Amino acid sequence: MREPNVIPAQVLAEAGTRDPMLLTKLGVAAVRNEQWQKALVLLAEAYQIFSEDPEMKEGTLRVETDSEEPIARLQARGRMFSHYGLALAMSNRARIMDGARFCEIAIQKEPYQAEHYAILARIWRAGSNRLKTVQAIDRGLKEIPNSQLLLEMRGEIGWREKNAVAFLPREHPLNVTLGKMLRKKRPRTRSSERPRPVPPAKPKV
């Protein structure tokens, strides 16, 4: 379904706020509704207002100041970056790399936030890059092993065995050949070798 044309001034007028945290919240909601262009307008405005903060240097968002920033504000900025990256990638598939870069900024700010890794995986999946999709999820699981969100995504994609030769791509002929050989060598339990069920003991009279 094609997204209707978005007029930035109208979107911001409807938002009716200059609070970057509220703009981020509205932008995230737009992303969840797959209103990519609307999300870009709202999140870009939030970024601009955050950047105008006198505590920020030369209009950039400095990661080194994060330890001094209130947690709610820090979380808003992290979500702003990751959701902006997703909206950018989904609105223009030629911007997949740019979308991933924005998401990496969010991960740098909040490495223990599973949502950012999930969004990065969505971005790479939109770009039909299965390897980077899996890598994004695995990075998240390394930081947050019990994340239900990431575990479910990993299950949807499927768990694949490691390459026989790690430094070669999976589709390399050597990995394909060795993989087949290793699978053939695995011991298989024959039906005749399977343990037979033991009949229940007769009750004593």
N, C-alpha and C positions, 0 to 999 in steps of 0.2 A: 504494500500500500504506500503510495507516494505521499510524502509529508507536504502539507500545504505551505505556501510561501509564508515566511515569517518576517515581520517588520520589527526590527530591533527596538525602535522607539516605542512601539505599541506594547511589546512584551514587557519592557521596563516600566511603562506607565501602569500596566495591569498589576505588576508586582508591587508597586506603590511603596518601595522601601529603598533605603541606601545602606541598610545594615548588611554587611558582607556575609555574616553568618546566616541570616534569613534568606538572602539571595542564593547562598549555597544550598540551603534546604530545599528551596523551590527548584533549583537546577537539578538536584538529585532526584526529586519527584518527577521532573520532566524526563530524565533519563530512564527511570523505571517505566514510564508510559511510552517510551521509545519516541519521544518528541525531541529528536536530536538537535535540530536547529534552534529550537526554543531553549534547550539546555545550554547550548553554546553561548547564546546571548546572556543568559543569567549568570553562568559561571565565569564568563569573561569579565562581566561587570564586577562580580565579587572579587576576582583577581585584581582588577584595576583599583578597587577601593582598598583592598588589603595592601597593595603596593604603595598607595599614597600615605600609608601609616608613617608618621614621623620616626617611629622606631626602626623602620626599614631603611636600608642604605641604598641610595641611588635607584629607588623604585623597584628593587628586586626583593624576593622573599628569601631571606638568609636562613639556611638550615642551622647554622651555628647558634642562632638565637632561640631555637626551639625549646631548649631546656629552661629558659626563663619565661616562656609563654604559657598562659593559662591553658589547661588541658582541653577545655571545650573549644577554644579558639584554634588550638593546634589541630584538633580532630577535624574541625570545619575546613581548615586549609588542606589537610590531607585528602579529604573526600572531594574537595573542589578539584584538585589536580587529577585524581584517578577518574572521576566521573567526566571531567572535561576531556580527558584522553579517550575514553570510551565513546563519547558523543562525537568527537572528531573523527575517530576511525569508522564509526558506523554511518556517519553522514557522507563520508568520502573515503572509499576504500583505498585511494591513492595516498591517504594520510595515515595508514596503519603504523608506520614507523614513528611518526610524530605522536600519535596517540599513545604508543608504548612508552615513549620518552616521558610524557607527562605522568604516566602511571608509575614509572620508575622513581620519579620525584616523590610521589606519595609514599612509595615503599621506603624510600630513604628517610622520610619523616616519621613514618609509623611502621617499622619492620615487623611488628607483632600484630598487625591488623590484617586478618585473613581476607577481608573484603577487597583489599587492593590487589592481592595476588589473583583472586578470582576474576577481577575485572581485567587484569593483564592477560589472563588466560583467554577471556572472551575476545579481547582485541586480536590476539594471535590466531584464534580460531576463525574470526571473521576474515583474516588474511589467509586462511587455509594452510597455516603453518602448524602442523600437528606436533612437530618436535618442540617448538618453542611454547606451544600450549601446555604440553606435559611438563616441560621444564619450569614454567611459571607456577604450576600447581605444586610440583615437587619442592620448589624453593619455599613456598608457603608452608607446606607440611613439615619442612625441616625446622621452621621457626615455631609453628603452631601445630604439633603432631595430632592433636585431638580435635582439630577444626572440623565440625560436621559438614560445613559448606564445602571445604576443599576435598574432604573424603568422598562426598557424594559426586563432585565433579570428576574426581579421579576414577571413580567407579563407572561413571557414564562413558568416559573415554576408553577405559579398559587398561588393565595392568599388563604390560608386555615385558618379556624377559630381556635381560641385558644383552647387548651385542657380544658375540663370541670374541671379536676383536674390538675392544672399546674405542680405539682411536679412529676406526673406520665407520662410515655411515652404515645404517642398517641395511640399505639396499645394495651395498657393495657386494659383488659376486662372491668374495671370500667369506663374508658374514653369512650370506645366503646358504652357501655350500656347507660351511661348518655347522650352521644352525640345524640343517637337515640331518647331518651326521650325528650330532649330539642327541637329537630327538630320537633317532633310530637306536642309539646305544642305551637309552634309558631302559632299565629293567621293567618289564610288564608282568603283572601277576596273572598267570593263566587261571582259567576257571577251575582246572583240576588241582591247582595249588592253593586255592582259596580255602581257608579253614572252614570245615563244615560245622554247622551249628550243633552244639551239644544238647541232647534231649534233656528235658528237666528230670530231676531225680524223682523216683516214685516215693510218694509219702509213706512213712513208716506207719504200720498198723499197730 
